[in-house]
């Protein structure tokens, strides 16, 4: 269940596929990058779907990804992930994510990035649909 203290929180269940497993029998580190992308796209869908962003000639881009692996994940694990917006400034966003098997955290991640104008390939201010939803969350979160 989404946590109201975490803006835009999104959760997904992930099925570990045979091609996700590396030679040691655990989920390959690169797979987490794909799962983070799935979480981020679902999270942003809440405010402004990627199709609408592209139609406006705008897209989110990543500038940094950090992952901390706490426990190996194997083929039979029942994995779920959660992502939320931890910071949103005029030109930059930061999201945090957690991956769990049952109730045990197996990895954490932080990603940062910005939005760009696809025509000029330059950063732009956070688009209004996302900014207004974030500001609305802040108002709700600070109400007594």
Secondary structure, DSSP 8 states (H G I E B T S, - for coil): ---TTSTT-EEEEE---GGGB-TTSSB-HHHHHHHHHHHHHHHHHTTS-HHHHHHTTEEEEEEEEEEEE-S---TT--EEEEEEEEEE-SS-EEEEEEEEETTEEEEEEEEEEEEEETTTTEEE---HHHHHHHHHHHHHHH--
